Amino acid sequence: MLFVMVREALSREFRVALPWELLHADDLVVIVETEDYLVKRLNGWKYKVENRGMRVNINKTKVMISGE
């Protein structure tokens, strides 16, 4: 619970409303319209989270494409 509270507080400054970014436990869901923007948003999250002392495991990242 403490982890979720800290991550929520840290992420408020770089989260955007649209496209959507959803936080759940230790997971992040990013909903965007293009693959390029997805890479940009994920790299942005990774950089900002790691600058605050947390780790991101990019190897566990999953991508789902819908509606093409």
C-alpha positions, 0 to 999 in steps of 0.5 A, spaced: 500 500 500 505 504 501 508 503 494 502 505 491 501 511 495 508 513 493 508 512 486 501 515 485 504 522 488 510 521 484 507 520 478 502 526 478 507 531 476 508 527 469 501 524 468 497 526 462 490 526 461 489 524 454 492 519 451 490 515 457 495 512 463 492 508 468 496 505 474 494 499 478 498 496 483 505 496 480 503 496 473 502 502 468 497 502 462 498 507 456 493 508 451 495 511 445 493 512 437 500 511 434 506 506 436 511 512 436 507 516 441 507 509 445 515 509 445 515 516 447 510 515 453 514 509 455 521 512 455 518 518 459 515 514 464 521 510 465 526 516 465 522 520 470 520 514 475 528 512 475 530 519 476 526 518 483 529 512 485 524 506 482 526 501 477 522 499 471 523 493 467 522 494 460 523 486 459 516 485 462 513 490 457 507 488 453 504 491 447 497 490 445 494 493 438 487 494 437 482 496 432 487 496 426 
